[in-house]
Amino acid sequence: MSSNEAIDYAKKNGATFVAELKDLLRIPSISTTPERVGDVRRAAEFVAEGLRSAGMENVRLIETTTQQRKGHPLVYADWLNAPGRPTVLCYGHYDVQPPDPLDEWKSPPFEPDERDGNIYARGAVDDKGQMWMHVKALESLLKTDGKLPVNIRVIVEGEEEVGGEGIAAFVREHGDQLQADAALVSDTEMFAPDLPTLCVGLRGMIYTELEVRGAAQDLHSGMYGGAAPNPFVALAQMIARLKREDGRIAIPGFYDGIEEPTKAELEAWRSLPFDEEHYRKTEVGSTELTGEEMFSVLERTWSRPTMDVHGMPGGFIGAGAKTVIPAKALAKISFRLVPGMKPEETFAKYKAFVEEVCPKGVQVDVRMIHSGEPIVVSTDNEYIRAAQQAMAQVFGKETVFVRGGGSIPIVGDFVRELGIPTVMMGFGLPDDNLHAPNEKFHIANFHRGIESIIRFFEIVGQSA
């Protein structure tokens, strides 16, 4: 079979595919919010029904549990009727980030809106839109020929945005159910519009909570200020000690053993069409860029570790004034890790440093919320070459290799537990506002992503 028939099917049904995606985007599957448990399951069932309708077999929900709680379900499907052909494991996630702050959205986050060739909604590109490309590529192949050029397994999770503990446990304990020759992940972005891009590296992560406790209860600042410890002040002092003014993290031994990018990688990055001033103005929107100035922006975001503060809940944040010294304060802090760093070791160094610099009068509790290891994928394998070829055919340009600054913990699990390479073929754009208000997905890239995946499957099948 030629992939042209499947591609024609995808083009003829493109409007239907977008309408289905909008239905999925309307489901507020926020995995971190307990009140949304039912919506998360509803999204899982939507994906499962989409796979059934596409013609996939053995479609089912797999319940997950962690040590702390019942998890959100995995969606599994397969089609294993191509003897002698490779097996590709398709991965995606159907859960999304919270949409806050709501007042910065130009249209409601769970009411998909088309503007300027984009679809705006929470989860549009991360990762419902990109995951749905996999489903629609499989449908296009199965509806036109009744079979696939390769064997396929699909696993879609609902906890990627909260650390992916459920799928990690499933891969460790039931890896035999996911046996494959390679994995395909579409949860990354292209380096620039119309430039086909394969991501071959991701930073790891530890996400932590730093809680500081002072007095036994909230206190009046007029009566006790100057004598009672203030947990927020102590917290600010500790956070300030974590990073130097030049951007380097001050934790002893933090950089020990990190692996630098190769000379060839650095040369390739320098050849990419990157405009630092456009990046500052358009993507970041700040007056200046910060960080380690001895490294380029791409090195800072792809191959250097970081520390960031994401929120500091506690105390009084309502309208008006309340002169209270809070009994406790909390900060949510994450570190991005690069090859050569281990989450457990990095956390131990961080915890020891915080406990050492903790001001007198307060107690500190450092908690790991979730983690993921960094990963760099070798480009010297037939699956990367097939993806490179497929994207070049669709976009009419040579495919470039980049690293990503974010984390997809399951990619490392696929390498360590299943022993298979991962192809990270993403179709987002740098300005798609992942995790931010007005998240979007360029509709043309949604369609080109479906075509690229169809061609990838065909090339992999032919290579066998």
C-alpha positions as CSV (number, residue, x, y, z in Angstrom):
1,M,0.0,0.0,0.0
2,S,1.2,3.5,-0.7
3,S,0.8,6.1,2.1
4,N,-0.8,8.4,-0.5
5,E,-4.2,6.8,0.1
6,A,-4.0,7.3,3.8
7,I,-2.7,10.9,3.4
8,D,-5.6,11.6,1.0
9,Y,-8.0,10.2,3.6
10,A,-6.5,12.4,6.3
11,K,-6.8,15.5,4.1
12,K,-10.5,14.8,3.2
13,N,-11.3,14.3,6.9
14,G,-9.2,17.1,8.2
15,A,-12.1,19.2,9.3
16,T,-13.6,16.2,11.2
17,F,-10.3,15.5,12.9
18,V,-10.2,19.1,14.2
19,A,-13.8,19.0,15.4
20,E,-13.0,15.8,17.3
21,L,-10.0,17.4,18.8
22,K,-12.1,20.3,20.0
23,D,-14.5,17.9,21.7
24,L,-11.5,16.4,23.6
25,L,-10.2,19.9,24.4
26,R,-13.5,20.8,26.0
27,I,-12.9,18.2,28.7
28,P,-11.0,19.9,31.7
29,S,-8.8,16.9,32.4
30,I,-6.6,18.7,35.0
31,S,-4.7,15.9,36.6
32,T,-3.4,17.8,39.6
33,T,-6.9,18.9,40.8
34,P,-8.8,16.4,42.9
35,E,-12.2,17.9,41.8
36,R,-11.4,17.0,38.2
37,V,-11.0,13.2,38.7
38,G,-14.2,12.5,36.8
39,D,-13.1,14.8,33.9
40,V,-9.8,13.1,33.7
41,R,-11.5,9.7,33.4
42,R,-13.9,11.2,30.8
43,A,-10.9,12.2,28.7
44,A,-9.4,8.7,29.0
45,E,-12.6,7.2,27.8
46,F,-12.7,9.7,24.9
47,V,-9.3,8.6,23.8
48,A,-10.1,4.9,24.1
49,E,-13.2,5.4,22.0
50,G,-11.1,7.2,19.4
51,L,-8.7,4.3,19.2
52,R,-11.6,1.8,18.8
53,S,-13.2,3.9,16.1
54,A,-9.8,4.1,14.3
55,G,-9.7,0.3,14.1
56,M,-7.2,-0.5,16.9
57,E,-7.6,-3.7,18.8
58,N,-7.5,-4.7,22.5
59,V,-8.5,-1.2,23.6
60,R,-8.8,-0.8,27.4
61,L,-8.3,1.4,30.4
62,I,-5.6,0.3,32.8
63,E,-6.1,1.5,36.4
64,T,-3.0,2.8,38.2
65,T,-2.0,3.3,41.8
66,T,0.9,4.9,43.5
67,Q,2.1,4.6,47.1
68,Q,0.2,7.8,48.0
69,R,-3.1,7.5,46.0
70,K,-5.2,5.9,43.3
71,G,-3.9,7.3,40.0
72,H,-5.5,8.3,36.7
73,P,-6.0,5.5,34.1
74,L,-3.8,4.6,31.2
75,V,-5.3,4.0,27.8
76,Y,-3.9,1.0,26.0
77,A,-4.5,-0.3,22.4
78,D,-2.6,-2.4,19.9
79,W,-2.6,-3.8,16.4
80,L,-0.1,-6.6,16.0
81,N,-0.9,-8.2,12.7
82,A,2.2,-7.4,10.7
83,P,4.5,-10.4,11.3
84,G,8.2,-9.8,10.6
85,R,7.7,-6.0,10.8
86,P,8.9,-3.8,13.7
87,T,6.7,-2.7,16.5
88,V,6.4,1.0,17.4
89,L,5.1,2.1,20.8
90,C,3.1,5.3,20.5
91,Y,3.0,7.5,23.6
92,G,1.0,10.6,24.6
93,H,-0.9,12.1,27.5
94,Y,-4.4,13.4,27.8
95,D,-4.1,15.3,31.1
96,V,-3.4,19.0,31.1
97,Q,-2.1,21.8,33.3
98,P,-4.3,24.1,35.3
99,P,-5.4,27.1,33.2
100,D,-4.7,29.8,35.8
101,P,-4.6,32.8,35.7
102,L,-8.0,32.7,34.0
103,D,-8.2,36.5,33.4
104,E,-5.2,36.4,31.0
105,W,-7.0,34.1,28.5
106,K,-8.5,35.8,25.5
107,S,-11.0,33.0,25.2
108,P,-12.1,30.4,27.8
109,P,-9.4,27.7,28.2
110,F,-11.8,24.8,27.7
111,E,-13.9,26.4,24.9
112,P,-11.6,25.8,21.9
113,D,-11.4,28.9,19.6
114,E,-9.9,29.2,16.1
115,R,-8.0,32.4,15.5
116,D,-5.3,33.2,12.9
117,G,-4.9,29.6,11.8
118,N,-4.5,28.3,15.4
119,I,-6.7,26.5,17.8
120,Y,-6.6,28.0,21.3
121,A,-7.4,25.9,24.4
122,R,-5.6,24.3,27.4
123,G,-4.0,21.1,26.1
124,A,-4.2,22.1,22.5
125,V,-0.5,21.4,21.9
126,D,0.5,19.8,25.2
127,D,-0.5,17.2,24.5
128,K,-4.0,16.5,23.3
129,G,-3.5,17.9,19.9
130,Q,-0.2,16.1,19.3
131,M,-1.5,12.8,20.8
132,W,-4.6,13.0,18.6
133,M,-2.3,13.1,15.6
134,H,-1.2,9.6,16.4
135,V,-4.8,8.4,16.6
136,K,-5.8,10.0,13.3
137,A,-2.7,8.7,11.5
138,L,-3.6,5.2,12.6
139,E,-7.2,5.7,11.5
140,S,-6.1,7.0,8.1
141,L,-4.0,3.9,7.5
142,L,-6.5,1.4,8.8
143,K,-9.6,2.9,7.1
144,T,-7.9,2.9,3.7
145,D,-6.1,-0.4,3.7
146,G,-7.4,-2.3,6.6
147,K,-3.9,-2.9,8.0
148,L,-0.8,-1.1,9.2
149,P,2.7,-1.1,7.7
150,V,4.1,-1.9,11.2
151,N,2.9,-3.4,14.4
152,I,1.6,-0.7,16.9
153,R,1.1,-0.5,20.6
154,V,-0.4,2.7,22.1
155,I,-0.1,3.9,25.6
156,V,-1.6,7.2,26.7
157,E,-1.4,8.4,30.3
158,G,-3.3,10.9,32.4
159,E,-0.6,11.9,34.9
160,E,2.3,13.4,32.8
161,E,1.7,16.8,34.2
162,V,2.0,15.5,37.8
163,G,5.1,13.4,37.4
164,G,3.8,10.2,35.6
165,E,4.3,7.9,38.6
166,G,1.5,5.6,37.4
167,I,2.9,4.9,34.0
168,A,6.4,4.6,35.4
169,A,5.3,1.8,37.7
170,F,3.4,0.1,34.9
171,V,6.5,0.1,32.7
172,R,8.6,-1.3,35.5
173,E,6.2,-4.0,36.5
174,H,4.5,-4.9,33.2
175,G,7.1,-3.9,30.6
176,D,6.4,-7.2,28.7
177,Q,3.0,-5.7,27.7
178,L,4.7,-2.8,26.0
179,Q,7.4,-4.7,24.1
180,A,8.4,-2.8,21.0
181,D,11.4,-1.9,18.8
182,A,11.1,1.9,19.2
183,A,8.8,4.5,20.8
184,L,7.2,7.5,19.1
185,V,6.5,10.6,21.2
186,S,4.9,13.7,19.9
187,D,5.1,16.1,22.9
188,T,7.8,18.5,21.8
189,E,8.2,21.4,19.4
190,M,9.8,22.5,16.2
191,F,12.6,24.9,16.5
192,A,11.0,27.4,14.1
193,P,7.9,27.5,11.9
194,D,8.2,25.3,8.8
195,L,11.5,23.8,10.1
196,P,11.1,20.0,10.7
197,T,12.7,19.2,14.0
198,L,13.5,16.1,16.0
199,C,14.2,16.5,19.7
200,V,17.1,14.2,20.8
201,G,17.5,15.3,24.4
202,L,15.5,16.4,27.4
203,R,16.4,17.8,30.8
204,G,15.4,15.9,33.9
205,M,13.6,17.3,36.9
206,I,13.0,17.3,40.6
207,Y,9.9,19.1,41.8
208,T,9.9,19.9,45.5
209,E,8.1,21.7,48.2
210,L,10.0,23.7,50.8
211,E,8.0,24.3,54.0
212,V,9.1,26.6,56.8
213,R,7.4,26.6,60.2
214,G,7.9,29.3,62.9
215,A,5.5,30.0,65.7
216,A,2.8,27.6,66.8
217,Q,0.1,29.9,65.3
218,D,-0.4,33.0,63.3
219,L,0.7,36.1,65.2
220,H,-0.2,39.9,65.2
221,S,2.8,41.6,63.7
222,G,2.4,44.7,65.9
223,M,2.5,42.7,69.1
224,Y,5.1,40.1,68.1
225,G,7.0,41.6,65.1
226,G,10.7,41.9,65.9
227,A,10.7,39.0,68.2
228,A,8.8,36.2,66.5
229,P,10.4,34.5,63.5
230,N,8.7,35.1,60.2
231,P,8.6,32.0,58.0
232,F,8.2,34.0,54.8
233,V,11.3,36.1,55.5
234,A,13.2,32.9,56.4
235,L,12.0,31.2,53.2
236,A,13.1,34.2,51.1
237,Q,16.5,34.2,52.7
238,M,16.9,30.5,51.9
239,I,15.8,30.8,48.3
240,A,18.1,33.8,47.8
241,R,21.0,31.6,49.0
242,L,20.3,28.9,46.4
243,K,21.3,30.9,43.4
244,R,24.1,33.4,42.8
245,E,23.7,36.7,41.0
246,D,25.5,35.3,37.9
247,G,22.9,32.6,37.6
248,R,24.9,29.7,39.0
249,I,23.3,27.5,41.6
250,A,25.2,27.8,44.9
251,I,24.6,24.3,46.2
252,P,28.0,22.6,46.9
253,G,28.7,19.8,44.3
254,F,25.6,20.7,42.3
255,Y,27.5,20.6,39.0
256,D,29.7,17.6,39.7
257,G,29.7,15.0,36.9
258,I,27.5,16.9,34.4
259,E,28.1,15.9,30.8
260,E,28.7,18.8,28.4
261,P,27.1,18.7,24.9
262,T,29.5,17.5,22.2
263,K,31.4,19.8,20.0
264,A,29.3,18.7,17.0
265,E,26.1,19.5,18.9
266,L,27.3,22.9,19.8
267,E,28.3,23.6,16.2
268,A,24.9,22.4,15.0
269,W,23.1,24.6,17.5
270,R,25.1,27.7,16.4
271,S,23.9,27.0,12.8
272,L,20.2,27.2,13.8
273,P,18.1,30.2,12.8
274,F,18.0,31.8,16.3
275,D,17.5,35.5,17.0
276,E,18.2,36.2,20.6
277,E,16.5,39.6,20.5
278,H,13.3,38.2,18.9
279,Y,13.4,35.4,21.5
280,R,13.6,38.0,24.3
281,K,10.9,40.3,23.0
282,T,8.4,37.7,21.5
283,E,8.7,34.5,23.5
284,V,9.9,35.8,26.9
285,G,8.6,39.3,26.9
286,S,11.1,40.6,29.4
287,T,13.5,43.6,29.4
288,E,16.5,41.4,29.7
289,L,17.5,37.7,29.6
290,T,19.1,36.2,32.7
291,G,21.2,33.2,33.6
292,E,24.8,32.1,33.0
293,E,26.1,34.7,30.5
294,M,29.1,32.5,29.6
295,F,26.7,30.1,27.9
296,S,24.5,30.8,24.9
297,V,20.7,31.0,25.4
298,L,20.3,27.6,23.7
299,E,22.9,26.1,26.0
300,R,21.2,27.7,29.0
301,T,17.8,26.2,28.1
302,W,18.9,22.9,26.7
303,S,22.1,21.7,28.4
304,R,22.5,23.6,31.7
305,P,20.7,22.8,35.0
306,T,18.3,25.4,36.5
307,M,16.5,26.3,39.7
308,D,13.1,28.0,39.6
309,V,10.4,29.0,42.1
310,H,6.8,28.4,40.9
311,G,4.7,29.6,43.8
312,M,4.7,30.6,47.4
313,P,1.3,30.0,48.9
314,G,0.6,30.9,52.5
315,G,-0.1,33.9,54.8
316,F,-2.6,36.5,53.8
317,I,-3.2,37.2,50.1
318,G,-6.7,38.6,50.1
319,A,-7.9,42.1,49.3
320,G,-7.0,44.7,51.8
321,A,-4.6,44.3,54.7
322,K,-4.0,41.8,57.5
323,T,-0.9,42.3,59.6
324,V,-0.2,38.7,60.4
325,I,3.0,36.8,60.9
326,P,2.1,33.4,59.4
327,A,2.9,30.3,61.3
328,K,4.2,28.6,58.2
329,A,5.2,29.4,54.6
330,L,5.6,27.2,51.5
331,A,7.5,27.4,48.3
332,K,7.3,25.2,45.2
333,I,10.7,24.8,43.7
334,S,12.0,22.8,40.8
335,F,15.4,22.0,39.4
336,R,16.0,21.0,35.7
337,L,18.7,18.4,35.4
338,V,21.1,17.6,32.6
339,P,22.9,14.3,31.7
340,G,25.3,13.2,34.4
341,M,22.9,14.3,37.2
342,K,20.7,11.9,39.2
343,P,17.4,13.1,40.7
344,E,18.0,11.4,44.1
345,E,21.5,12.7,44.4
346,T,20.6,16.2,43.4
347,F,17.7,16.3,45.9
348,A,20.0,15.1,48.7
349,K,22.5,17.9,48.0
350,Y,19.7,20.5,47.8
351,K,18.1,19.2,51.0
352,A,21.4,19.2,52.9
353,F,22.1,22.8,51.8
354,V,18.7,24.2,52.7
355,E,18.9,22.6,56.2
356,E,22.4,24.1,56.6
357,V,21.4,27.6,55.7
358,C,18.0,27.6,57.5
359,P,17.7,30.7,59.7
360,K,17.4,30.3,63.5
361,G,13.9,30.2,65.0
362,V,12.2,28.2,62.2
363,Q,12.1,24.5,61.1
364,V,12.3,23.5,57.5
365,D,10.8,20.4,55.7
366,V,12.0,19.6,52.2
367,R,9.8,17.2,50.2
368,M,10.2,15.6,46.8
369,I,7.0,15.7,44.8
370,H,8.1,14.0,41.6
371,S,11.2,13.6,39.5
372,G,12.5,12.5,36.1
373,E,15.9,11.7,34.7
374,P,17.6,13.6,31.8
375,I,18.0,11.8,28.6
376,V,19.9,12.1,25.3
377,V,18.9,9.9,22.4
378,S,21.5,8.6,19.9
379,T,20.7,9.8,16.4
380,D,22.5,6.8,14.9
381,N,19.5,4.4,14.5
382,E,17.0,3.6,11.8
383,Y,14.0,5.0,13.6
384,I,15.5,8.5,13.9
385,R,16.5,8.3,10.2
386,A,13.0,7.2,9.2
387,A,11.5,10.2,11.2
388,Q,14.1,12.5,9.7
389,Q,13.1,11.3,6.2
390,A,9.4,11.5,6.8
391,M,9.4,15.1,8.1
392,A,11.7,16.2,5.3
393,Q,9.2,14.8,2.8
394,V,6.3,16.7,4.4
395,F,8.0,20.0,5.0
396,G,10.3,20.0,2.0
397,K,13.4,20.9,4.2
398,E,16.1,18.9,5.9
399,T,15.2,17.9,9.4
400,V,17.3,19.4,12.3
401,F,18.2,18.0,15.7
402,V,17.7,19.9,18.9
403,R,17.4,19.3,22.6
404,G,14.4,20.4,24.7
405,G,14.6,22.2,28.0
406,G,11.5,20.5,29.4
407,S,11.1,17.0,30.8
408,I,9.2,13.9,29.7
409,P,10.0,11.4,32.4
410,I,8.6,8.4,30.5
411,V,11.3,8.7,27.7
412,G,14.0,7.7,30.2
413,D,11.8,4.8,31.4
414,F,11.5,3.6,27.8
415,V,15.2,3.5,27.5
416,R,16.0,2.0,30.9
417,E,13.2,-0.4,31.4
418,L,12.2,-1.4,27.8
419,G,15.7,-0.9,26.2
420,I,14.2,0.9,23.1
421,P,15.1,4.2,21.4
422,T,12.6,7.0,21.4
423,V,11.7,9.2,18.5
424,M,10.6,12.6,19.7
425,M,8.7,14.0,16.7
426,G,6.9,17.1,17.8
427,F,4.9,19.8,15.9
428,G,4.5,22.5,18.4
429,L,5.9,26.0,18.0
430,P,8.1,28.1,20.4
431,D,5.3,30.6,20.9
432,D,2.5,28.0,21.6
433,N,2.4,29.1,25.3
434,L,2.7,25.7,26.9
435,H,1.6,25.8,30.6
436,A,0.6,29.4,30.1
437,P,-2.6,31.3,29.2
438,N,-3.6,31.3,25.5
439,E,-2.0,27.9,24.8
440,K,-2.4,27.2,21.1
441,F,-1.7,24.7,18.3
442,H,-1.1,25.7,14.7
443,I,-3.7,23.8,12.8
444,A,-1.5,23.4,9.7
445,N,1.0,21.6,11.9
446,F,-1.7,19.3,13.3
447,H,-2.4,18.2,9.7
448,R,1.3,18.0,8.7
449,G,1.9,16.0,11.9
450,I,-0.6,13.4,10.9
451,E,1.0,13.1,7.4
452,S,4.5,12.9,8.9
453,I,3.4,10.1,11.2
454,I,1.8,8.2,8.4
455,R,5.0,8.5,6.3
456,F,7.1,7.5,9.3
457,F,5.2,4.2,9.8
458,E,5.4,3.4,6.1
459,I,9.2,4.1,6.0
460,V,9.8,1.9,9.1
461,G,7.7,-0.8,7.6
462,Q,9.6,-0.7,4.3
463,S,12.9,-0.8,6.0
464,A,12.0,-4.2,7.4
